[in-house]
Amino acid sequence: MAIITFLSDFGESDHYTAAVKAKILATNSNLHIVDISHRINPCDIAHGAYVLRSVFRDFPEGTVHIVAINSTGQSGDKQIAIKLEGHYFIGTDNGLFGLISEEIAEFQVDINHEKISSTFPAKAHFAAAAAKLASGTNITDLGQPIESFKKMLGRHLKANKSLISGHVIRVDHFGNLITNIDKKTFDILCTNKTYNITFGRENSRRVHENVYNAEAGDIFVVFNEQELLEIGINQGSACDLLGLGYDSPVIINIDES
């Protein structure tokens, strides 16, 4: 029996999260539901994709992930289930799932091919499909196969021998600036070379091993557990104090000599 995770933009002040869980447990009361977060910014697909991409691989393969972010979607958006990297994902086909992995999905089905309208698809459609999957139903029995699902284009890293150009893709709860500059690219281009990391009006000529390598109130630059370059202020908010946020550019100039 698989785990069901739940990620949404429902917040914590209304009944929506509980109603979806109740529908799941009414189908199979033995299922285990893990909340990822319900504080995704309303309808913020980029935020939801970042959080899901950051954590879903930490769960065992076979886990079922309910994603209820902008779940009513636009006219014509399907409610779908997909199998990707050994995990199952259920949600609205609004482009989010295309941002969580570069891999090709193994299966993808329309779980509401009869086009039953609902203002609360997470309860009406996602919950039952998730409970069935977690209880052993094959994904191919949940609905009609579809050829593809929507794939939005995220910010792409630009890199050459003298420059790495990235952007802030997430400002976390602590005000840290998480970029799309990955450690693999950095190591290939910057190992044994001098470089200057520029962000706003600030710059750094080093990457710290850990946050505590910077004094309280000072800027740190680290590669986080996702191996993405992260800029912050020890015991402070880089977003507030540096005046930077989502999509702010971060540039690494590399000395080729």
Disulfide bonds with the S-S distance in Angstrom:
none
